[in-house]
Every structure is written in C-alpha cells, then in structure tokens.
Amino acid sequence: MLAPYAVLFVPMAVIYANPDTTFLLRLLTVMLLGTVLVETAALLVRDRRRWRPSIAAVNRPYRHLYAVSKVVTVVSVAASITAARAGQGSIFTQVGEVSGGSLVAQLAALPAGWTYLAVALLLASYFGGHASRRRVLCWVGLLVAGQVVTAAQTGITSPVFGYLSFVAGAGAICGFLRARSVVILGAVLLLAWPTLFALRNDIRVEGGVSVAQDVTAGDRLRFDLQVARAGEFDAPVDVGQPGPAEFARYGLIPRVLDPDRPTISTGSLINQYLGGTAFSSYSFLALGNVYFLDGWLGVPLYYALWTALALLLLRVRGKPGPIRLSLFCFVLAGPLLWSSSYPDCVIAFLQFSVAALPVFLVLRLFKERVRGRHTLDRVPSAPIRTGVALPAVAHR
C-alpha cells in the first residue's frame, strides 16, 4: 500500500516543496492506520498449525489451468483492443469525436476484468507446476502489450501504468517477482515516460483533441498535487456519487442486459463540482477520493475493510487456489489500486467478479478430487513477513 506513495508522491512533494505536504503525510498516516491494525490483528490470530498444504498442492489439482489462463489472456487482449476501437473508454469519445455506445463496445465489455483474471490464473499455473516462470512472463508480456495497443487506440495512458502497478504488486506479494525486478521496472518506466507522454499527445492531436502545451511530462507525475488538492475542501462532500443501490445495479448486471442505464463516472461528477464540464473528469486518485467523499473517518475504515478482505482471500483455509487468488487480484486491481477512482473501483470489483464466474465454473468442473490429506504436499508453516505476503514457491 505504501510503496507507490513512498516512491512517487512523497519525494515529489518534498523536492518541489509542496505546501500541502503535511496534509498528504497525515492522509497517508490515517490510511496506514487502517491497514496496519488489520494486518497486526491477522498476525495475532494466524493459523498456528505446524503443517499445512503448500500453495503448489492447492493449485495442482486444477486440470487445464494453464490452458484456461491462455484462453482468458487471448480473449481479454482481443476484447480490450476491440472495445477501444469501438470507442469505449476513449478520449475521443469523451470529447464527442466518436461514439462509444455501440453494440460491439458493449459485447467487448462483457469480459471485464479478464486482464486481471488472466494474471491471477497465470500465477496459479506457475504455483501449481503447470507452467514455467518463463512461459508465464511471456503471457504476462502479451497482456501488457495489449494494454499498450489499447492506450494507443484510446489516447489515454493512465490505465497502462495502473495495470503495470497491479502486475508488479500482485507478482511481488505472491512471491513471483523479486523486489529487484519491480525496482528495475519502475526505473525503466520513469525513464521512458517523457517519450510515452509525447507519443500520447501526438495521438490526441491526430484525433482532433487539443493538448495543453504548457503541461510537461514532469507535471503529469505530480500526483502529490492531485491528491493534496482534496484538502482544499471541507470533507465529506456529496457530488451525487453512486451508493449501494448503484453498486448492485452496475456491478452485478451487465450493461448488455440493462442498456438504458446512464453511464456512471464519479470523476465527471467531481469535475462538475469543481466547475468543469461533464465530458471531462477529475480524480484525487483513490486515497484522495476516499477522503473527499467520506472524510477522515472513511479513510481508515475503507482501507481496513479491503485489507481484511485481501487477507481472508489469502489465508482462510490455507493457501489460495486460482479462484481465491483471482478475487484477491480483483481487490488489488480495484479498491486497493492507488490510481483507481473511488467509488467506481468498488463497482469494478463486483463487475470483475461476475464476469469471472464462467471461468470459475470451468475450473471447478475440471478440478481433480484429492483423496486423503496424505496426497497433499505439506510443508512447514513459515511466518508471513507481511499481512498479505505469500512465500515464494519454486517451480517443479
């Protein structure tokens, strides 16, 4: 939780002498208060059994897991690119240059979240001994390439960096990626960002969208300003954001079955509250949005709730199989992703879970039955370094 803020937000605030640095640090402290309390409680009540099934044994019985993960990967990449070409999530749709409500876009949106589901299933394939690390990395590379192509179609690059953050976080927490690899990836992205920013602007200009010439690539990395701006308001603020009823309607019912419902965009509502237009959006990022909409008390409660769910998915009844690992990845990709937009990310978590149900059913149907506890690989229990960490498992 702290890593992106420690790497990007706080250093930028200190280097550029952000006058709201104190507010930003208070906000981070309150956020960590919720997560640390939950993780500490989880350590106190952790499973003290000396022996338990390894994560390899839990994932090995899922036959065809690797094949399913490859199918999900291909479908997710194709759906993302198709939806982008149809105008969904495009900057050109937002400014009215193209239409994004076609039937093709709605159908392509059905496998929502499969880009995150694919990563979870690939990790489970590796842990279960169904695929080597090299093969998993190749398929994850295809997923990232699909996100890059999608960004070239939409003219919006932030989802790519959000996706890379998710991949790095999920891989590091699960023990698939080493910390050194994550650091190298972050350094490469920072070095490449000015070039990517220029390419993004060229794509927008070619599509007829005006670009602010006074905004540099460095300015777009000032996420500390974006979050700290929430401190200018007397939180909590009601902008007409979605509530529980909208969570159920938009999160559990696919749009193809409810085509007449209006689009939900809390970013657009915030932008209008700030005096902007309805066809553009503004976000204080996940942390800032939680404070802005729910106040100081809402921040620790929100992060404590989702941290608790993440811990339950990782630890209840032993190590996670592909289904629980997928739900855990949905938590990371939605509510706990630093670049997500609250409360839309809660709806996204529900949408991802519903869209994954057919895949979960297939996995359950082809799961081998394990007879007797003696058939499971059992390894000595090792203390977990953090509340949401899994020990690395060597591929066999």
Order of alpha helices (4+ residues) and beta strands (2+ residues): alpha-alpha-beta-alpha-alpha-alpha-alpha-alpha-alpha-alpha-alpha-alpha-alpha-alpha-alpha-alpha-alpha-alpha-beta
